[in-house]
Amino acid sequence: MSVGWNTYEKMDSSCVAYGTSADALSTTLCSSSVPTTYTTSRTWSNTVILTGLTPATTYYYKIQSTNSSVNHFLSPRTPGDKTAFNMDVVIDLGVYGADGFTTTKREEIPYIEPELNHTTIGALARTIDDYELVIHPGDFAYADDWYLKFSNLLEGKEAYQSILEQFYDQLAPIAGRKAYMASPGNHEADCSEIPYLLELCPEGQKNFTDFLHRFDQTMPEPFTSSSTSTTAQALAAKAKTYANPPFWYSFEYGMAHVVMINTETDFPDAPDGTDGSAKLDSGPFGTTGQQIEFLTADLASVDRSVTPWLIVAGHRPWYSTGSDNGCDSCQEAFEDLFYKYGVDLGVFGHVHNSQRFLPVYNGTADANGMTDPKAPMYIIAGGPGNIEGLSSVGTEPSYTEFAYADDYSYAQLKFLDENNLQVDFIRSETGVVLDSSTLYKSHTESFVVQ
């Protein structure tokens, strides 16, 4: 388990004390890597990786910093553990509260409770014992929307940084307790999405800089395959050489093999890439074709007898309600690989609402529906809330099963057993389940190639 935190001053060393009792933090581990920062940042990023933990065990820990308290987490389940568990999904999540988007640097850093009246962060805090980990494929804080608050206009780069600080303070009650798995979205790319402001972006606020510093050491490289198949082991080893966390990587947790991809750069005509449609001129973060090589090897390595459920999460969807919300270049790059290797569920955001579709491939719903489809099921979980608000549902493709944009919401994946995956959409303010579905997959083949 990686423990990451930021400080306003550079620490001489990054250390964490931990143990299986809150009263006996008997082991202290210090990182061999030094804290990192970047131009325009007001903080330093620290990471300590705790290894050799007993699986599925509660550990208590304390960051050795001036204002830290004892916290705890559940260590990861081993691949192949068939215990049921829940995984929450939030995408497109921004700062909340009246003092969000503040530009005041705090000399004494408070432990900020999230706004609980309507926010997804509040919902995740209230239900902290109902899930074991969170995936967040893109769009954190919305610091690049600093200009939407009139009081920020004279603050410039300071406004951008303070929004990031405020957001991660608000997220701490969740990310300090649960494994919080990140991949990039478009709002990490630059200090603004307005083309005429891009040339004014300072160097430290371009090209996913904060995202990279915050998550590059906390997101994992793929692990050695848990399969007994030598072919799978070789493919997993190949995938590891092509992985590039935090932009694209995979991990295994119990019954699930989860792949996090980068829909922003590093594939042909990527929207945020050099000369991309979004004009953000970001990346590349790997060599030509590296992400696709990684994804091909990684998906082919998945042994369904060990991890029956294969989930791929990215930011931009290619199936969505409304007009012009789909990413055509993403579909061209990724969809055939999803189908070929039998991805069970594709998780996306970018569109600010919640959506669920029948299993679909090449724009056609799978004839088997929710029982042993060959095509992946797709969801959009972009409704947790941010300063830009929610997106209207708009037109619905024929394979649409659920679409909701009336209030903030998020998704929960319930891995019930080897054959049943339940997907719930939850209204953040009330906790009411807005939509519930169950995907059945027999998973009779250890390795799927279609």
C-alpha positions as CSV (number, residue, x, y, z in Angstrom):
1,M,0.0,0.0,0.0
2,S,1.4,3.4,-0.9
3,V,0.9,6.4,1.4
4,G,1.2,9.8,-0.2
5,W,0.9,13.3,1.2
6,N,1.9,16.8,0.6
7,T,3.6,19.3,2.9
8,Y,4.2,23.1,2.6
9,E,7.8,22.7,3.5
10,K,10.3,20.1,2.2
11,M,10.8,17.4,4.7
12,D,14.3,15.9,5.3
13,S,12.8,12.5,5.0
14,S,9.4,10.9,4.2
15,C,8.5,8.4,6.9
16,V,5.5,6.4,8.1
17,A,5.0,4.4,11.3
18,Y,2.6,1.5,11.1
19,G,1.3,-1.7,12.7
20,T,-1.7,-3.8,13.3
21,S,-2.7,-1.9,16.4
22,A,-3.4,1.8,16.8
23,D,-1.4,1.7,20.1
24,A,1.6,-0.1,18.7
25,L,2.9,1.4,15.5
26,S,5.9,-0.8,15.8
27,T,7.4,-0.4,12.3
28,T,8.7,2.8,10.7
29,L,9.6,3.0,7.0
30,C,11.2,5.9,5.3
31,S,11.3,6.4,1.6
32,S,14.6,6.3,-0.3
33,S,13.2,8.9,-2.8
34,V,13.2,12.6,-1.9
35,P,10.0,14.7,-1.9
36,T,9.3,16.3,-5.3
37,T,7.9,19.6,-6.3
38,Y,7.6,21.8,-9.4
39,T,7.6,25.4,-10.4
40,T,4.4,27.2,-9.2
41,S,3.7,24.4,-6.7
42,R,3.4,25.5,-3.0
43,T,3.8,22.0,-1.7
44,W,6.1,19.0,-1.8
45,S,4.9,15.5,-2.6
46,N,5.9,12.6,-0.4
47,T,5.4,8.9,-0.9
48,V,6.2,5.8,1.3
49,I,5.3,2.3,0.0
50,L,4.5,-0.2,2.7
51,T,5.4,-3.8,1.5
52,G,5.1,-7.2,2.9
53,L,1.7,-6.6,4.4
54,T,-0.6,-9.4,5.4
55,P,-3.5,-9.4,2.9
56,A,-7.0,-8.2,3.8
57,T,-5.8,-7.0,7.2
58,T,-6.4,-3.7,9.0
59,Y,-3.3,-1.7,9.5
60,Y,-2.9,1.6,11.5
61,Y,-0.4,4.2,10.3
62,K,0.8,7.7,11.1
63,I,2.6,10.0,8.7
64,Q,5.6,11.5,10.6
65,S,4.7,15.1,9.9
66,T,3.7,18.0,12.2
67,N,-0.1,17.7,12.1
68,S,-0.8,14.0,11.3
69,S,-3.1,11.7,13.3
70,V,-3.3,7.9,13.4
71,N,-5.4,6.5,10.5
72,H,-6.0,3.0,9.2
73,F,-6.6,1.0,6.0
74,L,-7.5,-2.5,4.8
75,S,-4.5,-4.0,3.0
76,P,-5.3,-5.3,-0.5
77,R,-6.8,-8.7,-1.1
78,T,-4.7,-11.1,-3.0
79,P,-5.6,-12.0,-6.6
80,G,-7.9,-14.9,-6.6
81,D,-9.5,-14.1,-3.2
82,K,-13.2,-14.8,-4.0
83,T,-14.5,-12.7,-1.1
84,A,-17.3,-10.3,-2.2
85,F,-16.3,-6.6,-2.1
86,N,-17.4,-3.2,-3.3
87,M,-15.5,-0.7,-5.4
88,D,-16.7,2.9,-5.7
89,V,-16.3,4.9,-8.9
90,V,-16.0,8.7,-9.0
91,I,-15.0,10.8,-12.0
92,D,-15.2,14.5,-12.8
93,L,-15.0,15.4,-9.1
94,G,-14.3,19.0,-8.0
95,V,-13.9,21.2,-4.9
96,Y,-17.0,21.8,-2.8
97,G,-18.1,24.4,-0.2
98,A,-18.3,28.1,0.2
99,D,-14.6,28.4,0.8
100,G,-13.7,26.2,-2.2
101,F,-11.6,28.0,-4.8
102,T,-10.1,30.1,-2.1
103,T,-6.7,31.7,-2.8
104,T,-5.5,31.9,0.8
105,K,-2.5,29.9,1.7
106,R,-3.0,28.4,5.2
107,E,0.1,28.6,7.4
108,E,-1.6,26.1,9.7
109,I,-3.0,23.4,7.6
110,P,-6.4,22.2,8.9
111,Y,-7.9,18.8,8.5
112,I,-10.9,19.9,6.4
113,E,-14.1,18.0,6.7
114,P,-16.0,17.8,3.4
115,E,-19.3,19.6,2.8
116,L,-21.9,17.0,3.8
117,N,-25.1,18.6,2.6
118,H,-25.0,17.6,-1.1
119,T,-21.6,16.4,-2.1
120,T,-20.3,13.1,-3.3
121,I,-17.2,13.5,-1.1
122,G,-19.6,13.7,1.9
123,A,-21.4,10.5,0.7
124,L,-18.1,8.6,0.4
125,A,-17.2,9.8,3.9
126,R,-20.5,8.7,5.4
127,T,-20.4,5.3,3.7
128,I,-16.6,4.7,4.3
129,D,-17.2,1.1,5.6
130,D,-19.3,0.1,2.6
131,Y,-16.5,-0.2,0.0
132,E,-12.9,-1.3,0.0
133,L,-11.3,0.9,-2.7
134,V,-12.1,3.8,-5.1
135,I,-11.2,4.3,-8.8
136,H,-11.1,7.8,-10.1
137,P,-10.2,7.9,-13.9
138,G,-9.7,11.6,-14.4
139,D,-10.7,15.1,-13.6
140,F,-9.6,16.1,-10.1
141,A,-10.4,19.4,-8.4
142,Y,-11.0,21.5,-11.6
143,A,-8.2,23.9,-10.8
144,D,-8.1,24.9,-14.5
145,D,-11.5,26.5,-13.9
146,W,-10.0,29.1,-11.5
147,Y,-11.1,31.9,-13.8
148,L,-14.8,31.1,-13.3
149,K,-14.6,32.7,-9.8
150,F,-14.3,36.5,-10.3
151,S,-12.2,36.9,-7.1
152,N,-9.6,34.6,-8.6
153,L,-8.9,36.7,-11.6
154,L,-6.1,38.7,-10.0
155,E,-4.5,35.6,-8.4
156,G,-3.6,33.6,-11.5
157,K,-1.2,30.8,-10.7
158,E,-1.9,31.1,-6.9
159,A,-5.6,30.4,-7.5
160,Y,-4.8,27.2,-9.5
161,Q,-2.6,25.9,-6.7
162,S,-4.9,26.7,-3.8
163,I,-7.8,24.9,-5.5
164,L,-5.6,21.8,-5.8
165,E,-4.7,22.1,-2.1
166,Q,-8.3,22.6,-1.0
167,F,-9.5,19.6,-3.0
168,Y,-7.0,17.1,-1.7
169,D,-7.6,18.3,1.8
170,Q,-11.3,17.7,1.3
171,L,-10.6,14.2,-0.2
172,A,-8.3,13.2,2.7
173,P,-11.0,11.5,4.8
174,I,-11.6,9.1,2.0
175,A,-8.2,8.8,0.4
176,G,-6.6,8.5,3.8
177,R,-8.6,5.3,4.5
178,K,-9.1,3.6,1.1
179,A,-6.8,2.7,-1.8
180,Y,-7.6,5.6,-4.2
181,M,-6.6,4.7,-7.8
182,A,-6.1,7.5,-10.3
183,S,-5.7,8.0,-14.0
184,P,-5.7,11.2,-16.0
185,G,-8.5,13.4,-17.4
186,N,-8.5,16.5,-19.5
187,H,-8.7,18.9,-16.5
188,E,-5.2,17.8,-15.4
189,A,-3.7,18.8,-18.8
190,D,-3.4,22.6,-18.5
191,C,-4.1,25.7,-16.4
192,S,-7.0,26.5,-18.6
193,E,-9.2,25.0,-21.3
194,I,-9.7,28.4,-23.0
195,P,-7.3,28.5,-26.1
196,Y,-6.3,32.1,-25.7
197,L,-5.3,31.6,-22.1
198,L,-3.1,28.5,-22.8
199,E,-0.1,30.6,-23.8
200,L,-0.3,32.3,-20.4
201,C,-0.1,29.0,-18.5
202,P,3.1,28.9,-16.4
203,E,5.4,26.0,-16.9
204,G,4.4,24.2,-13.8
205,Q,0.7,24.2,-14.8
206,K,1.0,22.5,-18.1
207,N,1.1,18.9,-19.3
208,F,-0.4,17.0,-16.3
209,T,2.4,18.3,-14.1
210,D,0.6,18.2,-10.7
211,F,-1.0,14.9,-11.6
212,L,2.4,13.4,-12.4
213,H,4.0,14.7,-9.2
214,R,1.1,13.7,-7.0
215,F,0.6,10.1,-8.3
216,D,3.6,8.9,-10.2
217,Q,5.0,7.0,-7.2
218,T,1.7,6.0,-5.6
219,M,0.1,4.2,-8.6
220,P,1.5,0.7,-9.2
221,E,3.2,-1.0,-12.0
222,P,1.6,-4.3,-13.0
223,F,2.4,-7.2,-10.7
224,T,3.8,-10.6,-11.7
225,S,1.0,-12.7,-13.0
226,S,-0.8,-14.9,-10.5
227,S,-1.6,-17.4,-13.2
228,T,0.1,-20.8,-13.5
229,S,0.2,-20.4,-17.3
230,T,3.7,-19.6,-18.5
231,T,2.1,-17.8,-21.5
232,A,0.2,-15.5,-19.1
233,Q,3.3,-14.9,-17.0
234,A,5.2,-13.9,-20.1
235,L,2.4,-11.6,-21.3
236,A,2.2,-10.0,-17.9
237,A,5.9,-9.4,-17.8
238,K,5.7,-7.8,-21.3
239,A,2.9,-5.6,-20.1
240,K,5.0,-4.5,-17.1
241,T,7.7,-3.2,-19.4
242,Y,5.2,-1.1,-21.3
243,A,3.2,0.2,-18.2
244,N,3.6,3.9,-17.4
245,P,1.8,4.7,-14.1
246,P,0.0,6.9,-13.3
247,F,-1.0,7.2,-17.0
248,W,-1.6,3.6,-17.9
249,Y,-1.2,0.6,-15.6
250,S,-3.1,-2.3,-14.1
251,F,-3.6,-3.9,-10.7
252,E,-5.4,-7.0,-9.3
253,Y,-7.7,-7.0,-6.2
254,G,-9.5,-10.2,-5.2
255,M,-11.7,-11.2,-8.1
256,A,-10.9,-8.2,-10.3
257,H,-8.2,-7.3,-12.8
258,V,-8.5,-3.5,-13.2
259,V,-6.8,-1.6,-16.0
260,M,-6.5,2.2,-15.9
261,I,-5.9,3.8,-19.3
262,N,-5.1,7.3,-20.6
263,T,-7.7,8.6,-23.1
264,E,-6.0,12.0,-23.3
265,T,-2.6,11.3,-25.0
266,D,-0.4,8.5,-26.4
267,F,-2.6,7.0,-29.2
268,P,-3.4,8.3,-32.7
269,D,-5.4,11.5,-32.8
270,A,-5.6,11.6,-29.0
271,P,-7.6,14.7,-28.0
272,D,-5.2,16.2,-25.6
273,G,-2.1,15.1,-27.4
274,T,0.2,17.1,-29.6
275,D,-2.0,18.6,-32.4
276,G,-5.0,16.9,-30.7
277,S,-8.6,18.2,-31.1
278,A,-8.5,19.8,-27.6
279,K,-5.5,22.0,-28.5
280,L,-3.8,21.3,-25.2
281,D,-0.6,20.0,-26.8
282,S,0.1,17.5,-24.0
283,G,2.4,14.4,-23.9
284,P,3.6,12.1,-25.2
285,F,4.4,10.2,-22.0
286,G,5.6,7.1,-23.7
287,T,7.1,5.9,-27.0
288,T,5.0,5.6,-30.1
289,G,2.4,2.8,-29.6
290,Q,3.5,2.1,-26.0
291,Q,0.1,2.4,-24.4
292,I,-1.5,0.2,-27.0
293,E,1.2,-2.4,-26.6
294,F,0.7,-2.4,-22.9
295,L,-3.0,-2.8,-23.1
296,T,-2.8,-5.6,-25.7
297,A,-0.3,-7.6,-23.5
298,D,-2.1,-6.8,-20.3
299,L,-5.6,-7.9,-21.4
300,A,-4.2,-11.0,-23.0
301,S,-2.5,-12.0,-19.7
302,V,-5.7,-12.1,-17.6
303,D,-6.5,-15.5,-16.3
304,R,-10.2,-15.7,-15.5
305,S,-9.7,-18.7,-13.2
306,V,-7.8,-16.3,-10.9
307,T,-9.4,-12.9,-11.5
308,P,-12.7,-13.6,-13.3
309,W,-13.7,-9.9,-13.7
310,L,-11.9,-7.7,-16.2
311,I,-12.6,-4.0,-15.7
312,V,-11.0,-1.2,-17.8
313,A,-11.4,2.4,-16.7
314,G,-10.6,5.6,-18.6
315,H,-11.8,9.2,-18.8
316,R,-13.4,9.9,-22.2
317,P,-16.2,7.5,-23.3
318,W,-17.1,6.5,-26.9
319,Y,-20.7,5.6,-25.9
320,S,-22.7,8.4,-24.3
321,T,-26.1,10.1,-24.4
322,G,-26.3,13.5,-26.0
323,S,-24.7,14.7,-29.2
324,D,-20.9,14.9,-29.8
325,N,-20.0,13.5,-26.4
326,G,-18.2,10.4,-27.7
327,C,-14.5,10.2,-28.3
328,D,-14.1,8.7,-31.8
329,S,-10.3,8.4,-31.7
330,C,-10.6,6.6,-28.3
331,Q,-13.1,4.1,-29.8
332,E,-10.7,3.6,-32.8
333,A,-7.8,3.0,-30.5
334,F,-9.4,0.8,-27.8
335,E,-12.8,-0.7,-28.6
336,D,-11.6,-3.7,-30.7
337,L,-9.1,-4.7,-27.9
338,F,-11.9,-4.5,-25.3
339,Y,-14.0,-6.9,-27.5
340,K,-11.2,-9.2,-28.5
341,Y,-10.1,-9.9,-24.9
342,G,-13.6,-10.0,-23.4
343,V,-13.5,-6.9,-21.1
344,D,-16.5,-7.3,-18.8
345,L,-17.1,-3.6,-17.9
346,G,-15.8,-0.3,-19.3
347,V,-15.9,2.6,-16.9
348,F,-15.8,6.2,-18.1
349,G,-16.7,9.8,-17.2
350,H,-16.0,13.2,-18.9
351,V,-19.8,13.7,-19.5
352,H,-21.1,15.1,-16.2
353,N,-23.9,12.7,-15.4
354,S,-24.6,9.0,-14.8
355,Q,-25.3,6.6,-17.6
356,R,-25.5,2.8,-18.1
357,F,-25.7,0.9,-21.4
358,L,-26.4,-2.6,-22.4
359,P,-23.3,-4.5,-23.5
360,V,-22.5,-3.1,-26.9
361,Y,-19.9,-3.4,-29.7
362,N,-19.5,-1.2,-32.8
363,G,-22.7,0.6,-32.0
364,T,-24.8,-2.6,-31.7
365,A,-26.2,-4.0,-28.5
366,D,-25.1,-7.6,-27.8
367,A,-28.0,-10.1,-28.4
368,N,-27.3,-11.8,-25.1
369,G,-28.0,-8.7,-23.1
370,M,-26.8,-9.0,-19.5
371,T,-26.3,-12.7,-19.6
372,D,-23.0,-13.9,-21.0
373,P,-22.6,-11.1,-23.6
374,K,-19.4,-11.1,-25.7
375,A,-19.4,-7.3,-25.8
376,P,-18.4,-5.1,-22.8
377,M,-21.0,-3.4,-20.7
378,Y,-20.3,0.4,-20.4
379,I,-21.1,3.0,-17.8
380,I,-20.4,6.7,-17.3
381,A,-19.9,7.9,-13.8
382,G,-19.3,11.6,-14.4
383,G,-22.0,13.0,-12.1
384,P,-20.2,13.4,-8.7
385,G,-20.2,17.2,-9.1
386,N,-17.8,20.1,-9.9
387,I,-17.9,23.8,-10.6
388,E,-19.1,23.2,-14.2
389,G,-22.3,21.6,-13.0
390,L,-24.1,18.6,-14.5
391,S,-24.7,17.8,-18.2
392,S,-28.2,17.3,-19.6
393,V,-29.0,13.7,-20.7
394,G,-29.9,14.7,-24.3
395,T,-30.6,12.1,-26.9
396,E,-30.4,8.4,-25.8
397,P,-29.0,5.7,-28.0
398,S,-31.2,2.6,-28.3
399,Y,-28.9,0.6,-26.0
400,T,-29.3,3.1,-23.2
401,E,-30.6,1.5,-20.0
402,F,-30.2,4.4,-17.5
403,A,-29.4,8.1,-17.6
404,Y,-29.6,10.6,-14.8
405,A,-28.6,14.3,-14.5
406,D,-31.0,15.7,-11.9
407,D,-28.5,15.7,-9.0
408,Y,-25.0,14.6,-8.0
409,S,-24.4,10.8,-8.2
410,Y,-21.7,8.2,-8.3
411,A,-21.4,4.4,-9.0
412,Q,-20.6,1.4,-6.9
413,L,-19.4,-1.9,-8.3
414,K,-20.4,-4.9,-6.2
415,F,-18.3,-8.0,-7.0
416,L,-20.8,-10.5,-5.6
417,D,-19.1,-13.7,-6.8
418,E,-17.2,-15.1,-9.8
419,N,-20.3,-14.8,-12.0
420,N,-22.3,-11.8,-10.8
421,L,-21.3,-8.2,-10.9
422,Q,-23.8,-5.7,-9.6
423,V,-23.6,-2.0,-10.7
424,D,-25.4,0.6,-8.6
425,F,-25.8,4.3,-9.2
426,I,-26.3,6.3,-6.0
427,R,-27.7,9.8,-5.4
428,S,-25.0,11.5,-3.4
429,E,-27.2,13.6,-1.2
430,T,-29.7,11.0,-0.1
431,G,-27.9,7.6,-0.6
432,V,-30.9,6.4,-2.6
433,V,-30.0,3.8,-5.2
434,L,-31.1,5.3,-8.5
435,D,-30.4,2.3,-10.7
436,S,-29.2,-1.3,-10.1
437,S,-28.2,-3.9,-12.6
438,T,-26.4,-7.3,-12.5
439,L,-24.1,-8.6,-15.2
440,Y,-23.9,-12.4,-15.3
441,K,-20.8,-13.9,-16.9
442,S,-20.1,-17.7,-16.7
443,H,-16.4,-17.1,-17.1
444,T,-15.8,-20.7,-18.3
445,E,-12.7,-19.9,-20.3
446,S,-9.5,-19.0,-18.5
447,F,-8.3,-16.9,-21.4
448,V,-10.7,-15.1,-23.6
449,V,-9.8,-14.3,-27.3
450,Q,-12.8,-13.4,-29.5
